[in-house]
Amino acid sequence: MLLSQINEPKDLKKYSVEELTPIAAEIRQFLIEKLSTTGGHLAPNLGVVELTLALHYHYNSPDDKFLFDVGHQAYVHKILTGRMDKFDTLRKYKGLCGFIKRNESEHDVWEAGHSSTSLSAAMGMALARDFKGDNNKVVAIIGDGALTGGMAFEALNHIGHEQKNLMVVLNDNEMSIAPNVGAMHNYLGKIRSDKTYLRAKDELELLLKKIPAIGDKLAKTAANLKDSLKYMVMNGVLFEELGFTYLGPVDGHDLPKLLDTFRQADNVTGPVLVHVLTTKGKGYTPAEQDSHKWHGITPYKMESGQVLKAVGNPMYTEIFGQTLIELAEQDERIVAVTPAMPGGSGLLKFADRFPTRMIDVGIAEQHAATMCAALALEGMKPVYAVYSTFMQRAYDQIVHDICRQKANVIFAIDRAGFVGADGETHQGVYDIAFMRHIPNMVLMMPKDENELRHMMKTALEYNEGPIAYRYPRVNVVGVPMDKELVSIPIGTWEKVREGEGVAVLAVGPMVQLAEEAADQLKREGVQAAVINARFMKPLDEAMLTELARTHQKLVVMEEATLAGGLGSAILEFYAKQGISGVDIRLMGIPDEFIEHGSIKEQRMEVGLTTDGLIAQIQQLRDDHHFAYGKKTLPS
C-alpha cells in the first residue's frame, strides 16, 4: 500500500508520475471506507483526488500556500499532510475537523467554512510575500459555485489590477463552461505561457511603437488581431479581460496534464487562472449519480450506498417546508428565496409545487437580502430561508435595505443554535445578538414544531416591517399539530408552568430542558416556573414586570451567545425601568468559539443541560442576598 508510506507532502516526490495513479485509487477507497462510518463531505473530495495530488507533487507545502475555499474538498489534503490516522475521529468531538484548521497542521494556512473567501486571502498572502521579499507560490482552490459569491468577483478584480504572482485553480465540477479540446487548444496554451514567446511579444510591440507615424497603429492592429483570435478559440475571455492568464480547461483527473499545466502556469508573470474540470463523486457510483445528496452525507453502507438514517421525528426544516407550501397555497404573494440551499432549507418540494415562486440566487446572501427588500416594498411576501451562519454575510443589507425601510421581509432562520459536526464556522448562535438591536426587527423562536407553524402564520400576517423566526437543527419534539393556524400576539410570552420563588425563562429547545429540570425539582419540593420566552424582540415587558414582583430569582437559558442575547435584553429592560432586587443568572454560550461534535456534546461543554440548570437553580435558592440590591418597583 503506497498511501501508508506518505506522512507528509515531500514523501510524494519519491514516486514517479505513473505511481500517483494507484495512490489516487487508494485515497478514494480510504475515503469511501472511512466516511461510511463517520459521514462527511464525500462527493467533493472524491472529485479532487488527482488535483490535490498534483498540487502537492508539484509544489512544496507549507512554503507554498494552498488556500482551499470553504474546505469541503480538503480531506485529500489532510490525508497527504499526516492526518490519515485521525480519520476515525472526523467531525467528532475533539477529533479531526471537517474543514481546514490552522491549529491542526502547518499545511493548513487558511480557515474557511463560508465560501468565496479564498481569492481575497490569496491576494493578502501574495502581498505579504512580496512585502517580505519571499518567492513562494500562492495557490487558491475555488469551486465554480463559490464564484457566484460577490466577494470572489471583488477579489478577481483587484488581483487582475495589481498583477501579483498567484494562481487560482477553478475547480469546475458542474461543467458549466464547455471544454475546448484538440491540438490547437493545447498548442495555444503552451505558446501563451512560454517565457520566450511572452518576451518576444512584448519586444515586438515595443518595436512597432517606435516606427514613426504608423507604429502605434500597427501595434494596435496586432493587438486587435490577437484579441480576435482569443475570442474565437478561448473560453476564458472573462478572466483574460480581468487581467488573468487563462489556462484550460484541463481534465482534473489526468495527472500528467495537470502537472504540465502547473508547469506552464509557473512560466507566467502575473495572476494565472487554471480551469480544471472534475467529476464530483468520482470513483463511487452512488456519489457520481447524485452528487447533491452525497455532498455532505451521514453514515452509509459502503457496498450499496444505502444511507443509514436515524429513526425519529422529522427535522424542523421539514416542518418549515411543508407549512410554507400550505401558506403559499392560500397566499399568492409568498415567494421563497434561498442562497444556494434549496435542499438544506427544505424548499425542494416548494420548488416543485411553485416553480415560479422559488428563487435560488446562488451563493449571494447580500443580493438575496436586498432583492427581498424590493420584493416586499412592491407588495410581495418574500420568505428568505437561510442558515443562521450564512445570514451573517448579509448584515449590512439587513440593516440598511430591510430594517431601515421597514420592508416586510420574512426571515426563516434555519440551524439556529448549535449545529453539531460542522462546528464553529457554522454555529447559529450569533443571530439574536446581531438582529435584536436593529430598529424595526421582530425576532421569535418556537418551543416546538406546532408553535413554529403558528409563528409562520404570524409572520405572514405581520405588516409592520421585517420579522424573523428561527429554528434549530434538531428533530422536532413530536407534539400534536393544530389544523388551524393563528397569529401569536407580537411580543407575548407563554407561562408553560406555574411556580414559586424561581422562574426559568427559556428559548426554543431550552424550554424542553427547563421542563425536564422543573420535573426533577418538583420531586425535591421545589416549584420552578417555566416561561417560554418566545419573543427575543420585542420582550414581554408586562410579564417581566410581573416576574420581578412574584419571582425575584430568574434563570435565563438560551442556546445563543450570552453577549447581546436574550439575557442581556432582560437586564437592559430592568435597568431602564429602574427595577432592582431581581437575582438573575444567565445560561448561554460564553465568549468563545465552540468546535465540532454532537449537539449534545456542545451543550454539555457550555453547561446547557438539565443538570446544569438544576445546579443554577439550587445555587440561586442557597444564595440569600439579591445580586442587585433592594427591590424597588415602579408604582
C-alpha positions in Angstrom: 0.0 0.0 0.0 1.7 3.2 -1.2 -0.5 5.6 0.7 0.6 4.3 4.1 4.1 5.4 3.2 3.1 9.1 2.8 3.3 11.0 6.1 3.9 14.5 4.6 3.8 16.0 1.1 7.5 15.6 0.4 7.0 11.8 0.6 5.1 12.0 -2.6 8.1 13.2 -4.6 9.9 9.9 -4.3 7.2 8.3 -6.6 7.0 8.6 -10.3 4.1 10.3 -12.0 2.8 6.9 -13.1 2.8 5.7 -9.4 0.4 8.6 -8.5 -2.5 6.8 -10.2 -2.6 3.9 -7.8 -2.1 6.3 -4.9 -5.2 8.2 -6.1 -7.1 4.9 -6.2 -6.0 4.1 -2.6 -7.2 7.6 -1.4 -10.6 7.1 -3.0 -11.0 3.7 -1.3 -9.8 5.1 2.0 -12.4 8.0 1.9 -15.3 5.7 0.9 -14.5 3.3 3.7 -13.9 5.9 6.5 -16.8 8.2 5.6 -19.2 5.2 5.5 -18.7 5.2 9.3 -18.2 8.9 10.2 -20.2 10.7 7.4 -18.9 13.9 6.0 -18.3 15.6 2.6 -17.7 12.7 0.4 -18.6 13.7 -3.2 -16.5 17.0 -3.2 -13.4 15.1 -2.0 -13.7 12.2 -4.4 -13.7 14.8 -7.2 -10.4 16.5 -6.2 -8.1 13.5 -5.6 -5.9 13.9 -8.6 -6.0 17.7 -8.4 -4.8 17.7 -4.7 -2.2 15.0 -5.5 -0.8 17.1 -8.4 -0.7 20.3 -6.3 1.3 18.6 -3.5 3.5 16.7 -6.0 4.4 19.9 -8.0 4.6 22.5 -5.2 6.1 22.5 -1.7 3.6 23.0 1.1 3.7 24.7 3.6 6.3 27.1 2.0 3.9 27.3 -1.0 0.5 28.3 0.3 -2.7 26.3 -0.6 -5.9 28.1 0.2 -9.0 25.8 0.0 -12.2 27.8 -0.5 -14.8 26.5 2.1 -12.8 23.4 2.9 -15.4 20.8 1.7 -12.7 19.5 -0.6 -9.8 19.4 1.8 -9.9 15.8 3.1 -7.4 14.6 0.5 -5.1 17.5 1.6 -5.4 16.3 5.2 -4.6 12.7 4.2 -1.4 13.9 2.4 -0.3 16.1 5.3 -0.1 13.4 8.0 -3.6 13.1 9.3 -4.7 9.8 7.8 -4.7 8.1 11.2 -7.2 10.6 12.6 -10.0 10.0 10.1 -11.8 7.7 12.5 -12.5 10.9 14.6 -13.6 13.0 11.6 -16.1 15.7 12.7 -16.4 14.1 16.1 -16.0 15.9 19.5 -12.3 16.8 20.0 -11.5 14.9 16.7 -10.4 15.8 13.2 -12.2 18.9 11.9 -14.2 18.6 8.7 -12.7 21.9 7.5 -9.2 23.4 7.3 -7.9 24.1 10.7 -4.8 26.1 11.4 -4.0 24.5 14.7 -4.2 21.0 13.2 -1.3 21.4 10.7 1.3 23.8 9.4 -0.1 23.0 6.0 -3.5 24.5 6.8 -2.8 28.1 6.1 -6.4 29.5 5.7 -9.6 28.5 7.5 -12.9 28.8 5.8 -16.4 27.5 6.4 -18.1 30.1 4.3 -17.4 30.2 0.6 -15.8 32.8 -1.7 -13.1 33.9 0.6 -10.0 32.2 -0.8 -9.2 34.7 -3.5 -9.2 37.6 -1.2 -7.0 35.7 1.2 -4.7 34.6 -1.6 -4.2 38.3 -2.6 -3.4 39.1 1.0 -0.8 36.3 1.2 0.7 37.3 -2.1 1.1 40.9 -0.9 2.6 39.8 2.3 5.1 37.6 0.4 6.2 40.5 -1.7 6.4 42.9 1.2 8.7 40.4 2.9 10.8 39.7 -0.2 9.9 36.0 -0.3 9.3 34.0 -3.5 6.9 31.2 -2.6 3.8 30.3 -4.6 0.3 31.2 -3.5 -2.5 28.9 -4.8 -6.2 29.4 -4.2 -8.5 26.5 -5.0 -12.1 27.6 -5.5 -15.2 25.9 -6.9 -17.4 27.1 -9.7 -20.3 27.5 -7.2 -18.2 29.8 -4.9 -17.6 32.1 -7.9 -21.2 33.2 -7.6 -20.3 35.0 -4.4 -19.7 38.7 -4.9 -16.6 38.7 -2.7 -14.9 36.4 -5.2 -15.5 38.9 -8.0 -14.2 41.8 -5.9 -11.0 39.8 -5.4 -10.7 38.8 -9.1 -11.0 42.5 -10.0 -8.3 43.5 -7.5 -5.9 40.7 -8.3 -6.1 41.4 -12.0 -5.4 45.1 -11.4 -2.4 44.6 -9.1 -0.9 41.8 -11.3 0.6 39.9 -8.4 2.0 36.5 -9.0 -0.5 33.9 -7.8 -2.5 31.0 -9.2 -6.3 30.5 -9.0 -7.4 26.9 -9.6 -11.0 26.9 -10.7 -12.4 23.5 -9.7 -15.4 23.2 -12.1 -17.3 20.1 -11.1 -20.6 21.0 -12.8 -19.1 21.5 -16.3 -20.8 24.9 -16.5 -18.2 26.0 -19.1 -17.9 23.8 -22.2 -14.3 22.5 -22.6 -12.1 23.3 -25.5 -10.4 20.3 -27.0 -7.9 19.5 -29.7 -4.3 20.0 -30.7 -4.7 23.8 -31.4 -6.1 24.4 -28.0 -3.2 22.6 -26.3 -0.7 24.3 -28.5 -2.1 27.8 -27.7 -1.9 27.1 -24.0 1.8 26.2 -24.3 2.6 29.1 -26.6 0.8 31.7 -24.4 2.6 30.6 -21.3 6.1 30.2 -22.8 8.5 32.7 -21.4 10.3 33.1 -24.8 7.1 33.8 -26.6 5.9 36.3 -24.0 9.1 38.2 -24.0 9.2 38.2 -27.8 5.6 39.5 -27.9 6.5 42.4 -25.6 9.6 43.3 -27.6 7.7 43.2 -30.9 5.0 45.6 -29.5 7.7 47.9 -28.3 9.5 47.8 -31.6 6.3 48.5 -33.6 5.5 51.5 -31.4 9.0 53.0 -32.3 8.2 53.1 -36.0 7.4 56.8 -36.9 3.8 57.8 -37.7 2.4 54.2 -38.3 4.0 52.3 -35.3 1.1 52.9 -32.8 -1.5 51.9 -35.5 0.4 48.7 -36.3 0.7 47.8 -32.7 -3.0 48.4 -32.2 -3.8 46.3 -35.2 -1.6 43.5 -33.9 -3.3 43.7 -30.5 -6.8 43.6 -32.1 -5.8 40.6 -34.2 -4.6 38.8 -31.1 -7.8 39.6 -29.2 -10.0 38.4 -32.2 -8.2 35.1 -32.2 -8.6 34.8 -28.5 -12.3 35.4 -28.6 -12.7 32.8 -31.3 -10.9 30.0 -29.6 -10.7 30.7 -25.9 -13.3 30.1 -23.2 -11.5 32.2 -20.6 -12.2 35.6 -22.1 -13.8 36.9 -18.9 -10.7 36.0 -16.9 -8.4 37.4 -19.5 -10.2 40.7 -19.5 -9.9 40.8 -15.7 -6.1 40.5 -16.1 -5.5 36.8 -15.7 -3.7 34.4 -18.0 -6.2 31.7 -18.6 -5.1 28.0 -18.9 -7.6 25.3 -19.6 -10.0 23.7 -19.4 -7.9 20.7 -18.3 -9.1 17.3 -17.2 -8.9 17.3 -13.5 -8.4 13.6 -13.3 -5.5 13.5 -15.7 -2.4 13.8 -13.6 0.2 14.3 -16.4 -2.0 17.1 -17.9 -2.4 18.7 -14.5 1.3 18.7 -13.8 2.1 20.0 -17.3 -0.5 22.9 -16.8 1.1 23.8 -13.5 4.5 24.0 -15.1 3.0 26.3 -17.8 1.5 28.5 -15.0 4.9 28.8 -13.4 6.2 30.4 -16.5 3.7 33.2 -16.4 4.3 36.6 -14.7 1.2 37.9 -13.0 -2.0 36.1 -12.0 -3.0 32.8 -13.7 -6.3 31.0 -13.6 -6.2 27.3 -14.3 -9.6 25.9 -15.2 -9.9 22.3 -14.0 -12.9 20.1 -14.9 -13.6 17.4 -12.3 -16.4 15.0 -11.6 -18.0 15.3 -8.2 -18.2 11.9 -6.5 -15.6 10.4 -8.9 -15.0 6.7 -8.4 -18.1 5.9 -6.3 -21.2 5.2 -8.4 -23.8 6.4 -5.9 -22.0 9.7 -5.4 -21.4 10.2 -9.1 -25.1 9.6 -9.8 -26.4 12.0 -7.1 -23.6 14.4 -6.1 -26.0 16.8 -4.4 -27.2 14.1 -2.0 -23.6 12.9 -1.4 -22.1 16.4 -1.0 -22.4 16.0 2.8 -23.6 12.6 3.8 -24.4 10.7 7.0 -23.0 7.2 7.6 -23.9 4.7 4.8 -23.4 1.1 3.7 -20.3 1.2 1.6 -21.3 -1.7 -0.7 -24.8 -0.5 -1.6 -24.7 3.2 -0.9 -27.7 2.9 1.4 -27.7 5.9 3.8 -28.2 4.9 7.4 -30.7 7.4 8.8 -31.6 7.5 12.5 -35.2 6.7 13.2 -37.1 9.5 14.8 -39.2 12.6 14.3 -38.7 14.8 11.3 -36.4 17.9 11.4 -37.7 21.4 12.0 -36.6 22.2 8.4 -39.1 19.6 7.0 -41.9 21.2 9.1 -41.0 24.6 7.7 -41.0 23.4 4.1 -44.4 21.6 4.5 -46.0 24.6 6.2 -44.7 27.1 3.7 -46.4 25.1 0.9 -49.7 25.3 2.9 -49.4 29.0 3.4 -48.4 29.6 -0.2 -51.5 27.8 -1.5 -53.5 30.4 0.4 -51.5 33.5 -0.4 -50.0 34.1 -3.9 -47.8 36.9 -2.6 -45.4 34.3 -0.9 -42.1 33.9 -2.7 -39.3 31.7 -1.3 -35.8 32.9 -1.6 -32.6 30.9 -0.9 -28.9 31.5 -1.3 -27.9 28.1 -2.9 -29.5 26.0 -0.2 -32.9 24.8 -1.6 -32.3 21.2 -0.3 -30.8 22.1 3.0 -33.5 24.7 3.7 -36.3 22.3 2.9 -37.6 24.0 -0.2 -37.3 21.3 -2.9 -41.0 20.3 -2.5 -41.9 24.0 -2.6 -40.0 24.4 -5.8 -41.8 21.5 -7.3 -45.2 22.9 -6.3 -44.4 26.6 -7.1 -41.5 26.7 -9.6 -42.0 30.3 -10.5 -42.2 31.4 -6.8 -38.9 29.8 -5.8 -35.8 31.9 -6.3 -32.3 30.4 -5.8 -29.8 33.3 -6.1 -26.7 31.1 -5.7 -24.1 31.9 -3.0 -25.2 35.5 -2.8 -26.6 36.3 0.6 -26.3 40.0 0.3 -28.0 40.2 -3.1 -30.8 37.9 -1.7 -31.4 40.2 1.2 -31.7 43.4 -0.8 -33.7 41.7 -3.5 -36.2 40.6 -0.8 -36.4 44.2 0.4 -37.5 45.3 -3.0 -39.9 42.4 -3.4 -41.5 43.3 0.0 -41.8 47.0 -0.9 -43.7 46.1 -4.0 -46.3 44.1 -2.1 -44.9 40.6 -2.2 -44.2 38.4 0.9 -40.6 37.2 0.4 -39.6 34.4 2.8 -35.8 34.4 3.0 -34.8 30.9 4.0 -31.2 31.0 5.2 -29.0 29.3 7.7 -28.2 31.5 10.7 -24.4 31.3 10.0 -24.9 32.4 6.3 -27.2 35.2 7.2 -24.2 36.8 8.9 -22.9 37.7 5.5 -25.9 39.9 4.7 -25.8 42.0 7.9 -25.4 45.4 6.2 -28.3 44.7 3.8 -30.5 43.7 6.7 -29.7 47.0 8.5 -29.7 49.3 5.5 -32.1 47.9 3.0 -34.6 45.9 5.0 -34.9 47.3 8.6 -34.3 50.9 7.7 -37.0 50.9 5.1 -39.3 48.7 7.2 -39.5 46.2 4.4 -41.8 43.4 5.3 -39.3 40.6 4.7 -39.8 37.3 6.5 -36.7 35.6 7.7 -36.8 31.8 8.1 -33.5 31.3 10.1 -32.5 27.6 10.0 -29.7 25.9 12.0 -30.3 28.4 14.9 -28.2 27.3 17.9 -25.6 24.6 17.8 -25.2 22.7 14.6 -23.1 19.7 15.6 -20.4 18.2 13.3 -19.9 21.3 11.1 -18.6 23.1 14.1 -17.5 26.6 14.8 -17.8 28.0 11.3 -21.4 27.0 11.1 -22.8 27.6 14.6 -26.0 29.5 14.5 -25.5 31.3 17.8 -24.9 34.9 16.9 -28.1 36.0 15.1 -30.0 37.0 18.2 -27.2 39.4 19.2 -26.8 41.0 15.7 -30.5 41.2 14.9 -32.3 42.3 18.1 -30.5 45.6 18.3 -31.6 46.7 14.8 -34.7 49.0 14.8 -37.9 47.6 13.4 -36.9 44.0 13.7 -39.2 41.3 15.3 -37.4 38.1 16.4 -39.0 35.0 17.7 -38.3 31.3 18.3 -40.7 28.4 18.9 -40.6 25.8 21.7 -41.8 23.1 19.3 -42.9 22.4 15.8 -46.6 23.3 16.4 -45.6 26.7 17.6 -43.3 27.1 14.6 -46.3 26.7 12.3 -48.2 29.4 14.2 -45.2 31.7 14.0 -45.1 31.2 10.3 -48.7 32.3 10.2 -47.8 35.2 12.5 -45.0 36.4 10.2 -47.2 36.2 7.1 -49.9 38.4 8.7 -47.5 40.9 10.1 -47.2 44.1 8.0 -45.1 46.5 10.1 -41.7 45.6 8.9 -39.2 42.7 8.9 -40.0 39.7 11.1 -37.9 36.5 11.8 -38.5 33.1 13.2 -35.5 30.9 14.0 -35.5 27.1 14.5 -32.8 24.6 15.4 -31.0 21.8 13.5 -32.7 19.0 15.6 -35.6 16.7 15.3 -39.0 18.1 16.4 -40.5 17.4 19.8 -43.3 15.3 18.4 -46.3 17.3 19.8 -49.8 17.2 18.2 -50.3 19.7 15.4 -53.1 22.2 15.3 -55.0 22.1 12.0 -55.9 25.8 12.1 -53.0 28.3 12.3 -53.4 31.5 14.2 -51.3 34.6 14.8 -49.4 34.9 18.1 -49.7 38.4 19.6 -46.3 40.1 18.9 -44.1 40.3 22.0 -46.1 37.9 24.2 -44.5 35.1 26.2 -46.1 31.9 27.4 -46.2 30.7 31.0 -45.7 27.0 30.5 -45.6 26.0 34.2 -46.5 27.9 37.3 -44.0 28.1 40.2 -42.9 29.9 43.3 -39.8 31.9 44.0 -37.7 31.0 41.0 -38.6 31.1 37.2 -36.7 29.9 34.2 -37.0 32.0 31.0 -36.1 29.7 28.2 -35.9 29.9 24.4 -36.5 27.3 21.8 -35.2 23.8 22.7 -34.2 25.1 26.1 -37.9 25.2 27.1 -38.0 21.4 26.9 -34.8 21.2 29.1 -36.4 23.7 31.5 -39.5 21.5 31.9 -37.4 18.4 32.5 -35.5 20.3 35.2 -38.7 21.5 36.7 -40.0 17.9 36.9 -36.9 16.8 38.8 -37.0 19.8 41.2 -40.7 19.2 41.8 -39.8 15.8 43.3 -37.5 17.6 45.7 -40.2 20.0 46.7 -39.1 23.0 44.5 -41.7 24.6 42.3 -39.9 26.3 39.5 -41.9 28.3 36.9 -41.1 27.9 33.3 -41.6 30.7 30.8 -41.5 30.2 27.0 -39.7 33.5 26.2 -40.5 33.0 22.5 -40.0 36.7 21.5 -36.5 38.0 21.9 -37.7 41.3 20.4 -39.9 42.8 21.5 -39.8 41.5 25.0 -42.9 40.7 27.1 -42.4 43.7 29.3 -45.7 43.1 31.2 -44.6 39.6 32.2 -41.1 40.8 33.1 -42.6 43.4 35.5 -44.8 40.7 37.0 -41.9 38.3 37.5 -40.0 41.0 39.3 -42.8 41.1 41.9 -43.5 37.3 42.1 -40.2 35.6 41.3 -37.2 37.5 42.4 -34.9 34.7 41.3 -34.7 34.2 37.5 -32.6 32.0 35.2 -32.4 32.9 31.5 -31.5 29.9 29.3 -30.7 30.3 25.6 -28.6 28.4 23.0 -27.0 31.6 21.8 -24.2 33.9 22.9 -24.5 35.5 26.3 -23.2 38.7 24.9 -26.1 40.5 23.3 -28.6 37.7 23.8 -32.0 37.4 25.5 -30.4 37.6 28.9 -28.7 40.8 28.0 -32.0 42.2 26.8 -33.8 41.4 30.0 -31.0 43.0 32.1 -31.3 46.1 29.9 -35.0 46.2 30.5 -34.8 46.0 34.3 -32.0 48.6 34.3 -34.0 51.0 32.1 -37.1 50.6 34.3 -35.2 51.1 37.5 -36.2 47.6 38.8 -33.6 46.2 41.1 -33.5 43.3 43.5 -34.1 40.6 40.9 -31.4 38.0 41.1 -30.7 36.8 37.6 -28.4 34.1 36.3 -27.7 33.8 32.6 -27.1 30.5 30.9 -25.8 30.6 27.3 -22.7 30.4 25.2 -19.6 32.1 26.6 -17.3 34.4 24.6 -15.5 31.7 22.7 -15.9 29.5 19.6 -17.4 26.1 20.2 -15.8 23.4 18.0 -17.4 20.4 16.2 -19.0 17.4 17.9 -22.6 16.3 18.5 -25.1 19.0 19.6 -25.5 17.1 22.9 -21.7 17.3 23.5 -21.6 21.0 22.5 -24.4 21.8 25.0 -22.6 19.8 27.7 -19.4 21.8 27.1 -21.2 25.1 27.9 -23.5 23.7 30.6 -26.8 24.0 28.7 -28.2 20.8 30.2 -30.9 19.8 32.6 -28.3 19.1 35.3 -26.6 22.5 34.6 -30.0 24.3 35.0 -30.8 22.4 38.3 -27.4 23.4 39.7 -28.1 27.1 38.8 -31.5 27.0 40.5 -30.1 25.3 43.6 -27.3 27.9 43.8 -29.9 30.7 43.5 -32.0 29.2 46.3 -29.0 28.9 48.5 -28.0 32.5 47.9 -29.9 34.6 50.4 -28.9 38.0 49.1 -30.1 39.7 45.9 -27.4 40.5 43.3 -28.9 43.9 42.5 -29.7 45.2 46.0 -33.0 46.0 47.5 -36.0 45.5 45.2 -37.7 48.7 44.0 -40.6 48.6 41.6 -42.4 51.5 39.9 -45.8 52.2 41.4 
